[in-house]
Amino acid sequence: MPSQPDLLAAAHEQLPDAVELRRELHRHPELGLDVPRTQERVLDALEPLGLPTRLGTRTTSIVADLDGARPGPTLVLRADMDALPLDEDTGVSFPSEVPGAMHACGHDAHTAMLVGAARLLHARRDALAGRVRFMFQPGEEGPGGAQVMLDEGLLDGLDEVTGAFAIHVTPAVPAGMLAWRPGAVLASADQFRVIVRGRGGHGSSPHEALDPIPIACQIVLALQTAITREISVFDPAVLTVGRIRGGTINNVIPEVAQIDGTLRAVSPRTRAHIAELVPRVASNVAAAHRATAEVTIDLGYGVTANDPAFSAWLDTTVPAAFGEAVPTVVMPDPAMGSEDFSFVLDRVPGAMVFLGVRPEGTHRGEVASLHSNRFELHEPALATGIALHAAVALARLAPS
């Protein structure tokens, strides 16, 4: 494998183009599964490499293959391309030009880094024994674009897949530092809704009605108590109620109150436990007041879990590639956000690594988080991400 100075130096040569691409995507964010402008721009950037590409039909995805000089297994490298539905308030010189859309989760940087890595690896394809499959994915922020790509044949036609790898930027870590851990790195994320049905009436006579609002309030408190009493602190879950709706005016007792929330866990066992807990608690609290509670749980992304063997391989591969030039840290705990890269890691051993992009001169307590309308990143750190993608591919597909 090329030495650390070679890869990092080559990645820094790619940095101006990566920054330019990142800023162009940042100015023109697109949402969900349909990101045609982003797809076109990525195809333009890849076109000089002459890679065979396949486009999605249900989503504007791109699969591009780079074959090495010798046959061998396939490594999947992934970047997501979609933005978030919020208005930007960063003050950067290249803000979003699309009202109600912003790259607030770094997907513009993910895409730019993977394009840069494709160029780096194309120049070194003689050192590859196998195939690199570049996965450019829309729809991470909700629609589950990774699952759509799997359904459309992301892994089809491959005799052996040696791994799948992705990088996610984070302002929680200093710029240029890498962080990962074996096992769960991100939580599952499911949604729930509780419809409490009572009996409407006049606000002056609650005894003649069946008020669903105080029942809904008791359900919220009971759910939080059940989480703390039933779920082990060593295998945690987070239940958040984000919205309660009911009523139309101050002197009318409504017929219905609605509770909407999210459920997060870092193991399949606890995920299943809280999916059973919510309807049980809600229905029994409602029944105690002679009301009913209808509970719906929509399963979202599963736990994103790094394969222990792949993670251990990274523990030796990354320091061997970069030495002290790229600091690393072991995450003490999973993050409670979620990722649809989990669908890929359910099928293929691999890992997601976090790349620090905290702006210089700031500390963690003051920097805007991911999904904030003020989120910014330290663009020179993209060179580390480009080099990391390349280092993982060159090491994983090194001739035996």
N, C-alpha and C positions, 0 to 999 in steps of 0.2 A: 504494500500500500504506500502511496506517496507520503512523504514525511509531512509533519505538521506545518513547517514554514511554507512548503509548496502549496498545500491546500488553502491555508489561510491567505497567503499572498494572492493566489488565483481568485479566491472569493472576494477579496478587497478590490481586485480589478473589475469584478462583476458588479460591485456595489453601486456605482453611478447609474448603471442601467436598471438595477433592481429598484433603486430609489425613484427613478423616473417612472417606472412601471407602477410602483406602489402609489405614487402621488396621482397618476392618471386614474387608476382604479378608485382612489379615495375621492377624487372629484366627481366620479360618476358611479356611485354605489347603486346596486340593484338587489332586490329582495327575493327571498324564497327560491323556488326551483327554476325560475325563469330569469336568467342573467345573460341575455344574448350579446349585449355589448361587451361584457367581461369575457365571455367565451371567444368572441371575435378577436379581442385584443390579445388574449393568451395564444390563440392559434397563429396570429401574426408574429408573435414573439418566438414561437416554436418553429415556424415555417423554414427558416434557414437551416435547421438541423435535419430536415427531411425525415422526421420520425413518422412511422405509420400511426395514424390516429383513428379513433372511433368516437363518434358523437352520440350522446344519449338521444332517445326519442321522447321519453316522458319528462326529461329534464335536460337542461343545457349543459350537460357534463362533457368532459373530455377525458379519454383514456389514450395515452401515448406510450409507445414502447421503444425502448432503446436496447438493442441486442449487443452483447459483448462479442469479443473475438472468438470465444469458445462457448459451446452449449453448457447449460447448467440451469439451476433453479431460478425462480423469479422473486424479486423483492418489490413490494408495493410501497411507493412513496406518495403521501397524500397531502393535498392542500385544499382548504375550503374557500369558496369565492363569494359568498353572499354577505350582505350587510344587514343592519338592524333598522327597524322603523322608529327613528327618533331624529330630532333636529340637532345639528352640530352646534357646539358653542366652545370651540377650542381657540380660535384666534390665529390658527396657522395660515400660512400664505396660500394654501391649496385646499380650501374647505370644500365640503360637499356642495355641489351645484344642484342637487336634487332635493327639493323640500320633503321633509319627512323620512329621509333615508341617510344613514351614516355608517361608515366602517368603524364601529365602536368596539369591535372585538378582535381587530388585527387581522381579519381575513385577507385584506389587501396585502399585508406584509407576508402572510403565509403563501399567497399565490406568487408574489414576486420572488420569494426565496426559492420556491420550487422551480420556477423558470430558470433562475440563476444556476441552480443545481443541475438542471438538465443540460445546460451549456457546459458546465464544468465536467460532467460525466461524459458527455459526447466527445469532448477532447481527450478523454482517458478511456474510451471504450475498449481499447486493446487490453486493458488491465482487468476487464470484467469477464468472468466465466458464468454467463447467465444473462438474464434479462431484468431490466428495471422497468417497471410499469408505473408511469406517472398518473396519478389519480387527481384530477381537478374537479372538485365537487361543489355544486350549488346546494342550497337548502339545508345547511347545518342548523340554522337558527329556527328550528321548529318542524319543518316539513319532513325531515329525515332523508335527506338526499343520499346519504351513504347506503341506506337500505334500497333505495330506488336503483342506485348503480349496481348493487349486488344482484338485484332482481333482473337487471338488464345485461348481466353477464360479465361483471367486473373480473371475476376469477375464472371465467370460462376459457377453455383451451390451454390451460396451464397444467403441465404434468406434475410440477412440484412448486409450492410457494414456500420460500424459506423465511418469510416474515413480512410484516407490514409496519410501517414507521411513519410517524407524524410529529410535527413540531407545533406547539401552541405558544404564542407570546404571552407574557404576563408582566405587569408592572409591580407585582409583589416581590420580584427578584431583581437585584442590580443588573444593569445593562451588561449583556455578554455572558452572564452566568447561566449554567444549565442546571435543571433540577428534575429529578425523577425518583421513582421508588418502585419496587416490585409489588405486584398485586394491585388493589384498587388505587387509582389516582384521581378519579372523578366519580361522583355519585350517580345513581339512577335518578330519573326525574319523571314523576307521574303527576297527573292532575286529578282532582276530585271535585265533585259537586254534590251538595246536599240540598234537597228541596224539602223544607219543612212545611207541612200542610196543616193548617188549623181551621178556624172558622171566623170570618170577618164580622165586624160590628162597629158600633159607635164607640169612640174613644172614652166617652163618659161612663160606659157600662161594660168594662172588660169581663165581668162575671157572666155576662150573657153571650160572650164570644169565646174564642179559643185563640189567644194571641200567639202567633208563631215567632214573634221577635224575641221575647225573653227566652223562649225555648231554644232558638238558634244561638243565643248568647251562651246558654248553659252547655250546648253541644260543643261550642268552640273551647270553652274552659275544660270540659270533660275530655276532649280529644288531647289537649295539651297535657293534662294530668296522666292520661293513659300512656302517652309516649314516655313520660318520665318514670312511670311505675312498671311498665311492661317491657321496655326495650333496654337492653344492656348498654351501659355507657361505653363499653369496649367494642360495640358493634352498632354505632349510633344511627339515628334517624332524625330527620328534621321535618316537621309538619308546620306549614305556614298557611294561615288564612289571609288571603290577599283582598277579599271582597265579601261584604255582606250587603244584600239588597232586600228591601221589603218596604211596602207602603207607598202611598202617593201624597198624603197630606197629614198634618199633625193631629187631626182629631178623628182619624179613621184607622181602625184595627184591620190590617190586611189579612187576606186569606192565606198568603204564602210568604215565606222568607227563604232566601237563597244564600248559600254559603259556597264560596269558591276558594280552592287552595291548592297547594302543591305538596307532594310527598317525596322525600329524598332519603336514600339509604346507600350504604357502601358494601352491601352484600346481598346476593339474591335471597338469602334466608330472611333477613330483616325486611327486605322489600316486600316479600310475600306476607310477612307478619302484619305490617302496617296496612296492607291492602285488605286484610281480613279484619283488622282492628277498627277501621273507620266506619264501615257499615254497622258493625256490631254495636259500637258505642252510640252512634248517632240514632239508630233505630230504637235502642232501649231508653235513651234519655227522652226521646220524643214520646215513646209509649208511656213513660211515667207521667206524662202530662195529658194523656189521651189524644195525642197528635200522632202524625206519621212522618217518617223521614225516608225519602227516596234517595239512594246514594248511587252515584255513577263514578267509576274510576276509569280514566283513560290512561292506559299504559304508554309511556313515552320512551325515552332512551334508557337503556340498561346501564349497569355499572361499567365504567371504562376501567378495565383491569390489564395492567402490563403483565405479560407472560414472565414468570419468575426466571426462567432460563434466558430469555431474551434480555431481560433487565440485567441479569448478572453478566451477560456478554457485553452489554454497554458499559458496565462498571470497569471493564478492562480495556475495551476498544477505544472509548473516548479519551481517557488519559494517554493511551499509547499514540493516538493520532495527534493530540494537541498539547500534551504536557501541561505546564503551568500557564500557557497562553490562554487557555479556556478553563476557568474555574468551574467546579461542579459541586453540588450539594445534594444530599439525600433528603427528600421530602419526609418530614416526620409523620405527617398525616395526609390523607387524601383531601382534596378540595371538594367542596359540596356542590360546585357547578356540575354540569353534565355535558356530554359530547356524543354525537352519533357515530364517531369513530369506534364506539363500543360495538356497533354491529359488525364492523370489520374484524375487530379483535376477538369477537365470539367465533369467528370462522378461521382466523389465521393467527398464529403466535406472533406477537410483536409488541410495540410499545409506543407511548406518547411521551415526549420530553417537553418540558417547559423552558422557554428561552426568555431570560430577563431582558426587558426593554424599558426599564424605569428611566425616565429622563434624568440626565446628569444634574446634580445640584438639588435633587429632591429626595425625600425619604418616604418610606412606605406609608406613614401616617398622613401625608399630605397629598400624595399623588392620586389622580383620578383612577378609579378601577375600570376593569373591563365592563362594557355595557353602559358606561357613563357618557353623557353628551360632551364631556370635557376630556375624554381619553386621548392621550397622545403617547407616542413611543419614540425611543431613541433609535433613529434610523441606522447609524453605523453598526448596531448590533445585528442587522440583517446579514452582514458578512459571516458572522458566526453560524447563523442558521443555514446559509448556503453551504458552507464548508462542512457542517455537521451532516446534512443530507448526503453529501458526496462521500464523506468518510464512512458513514454507515454502509452505503452501497458498495464501496470499494472493498471494505473489509468482509462484508457478508457474502459477496460474490467473488472473493479472491480465488484464483486458481489453486486447486489442492496439490 
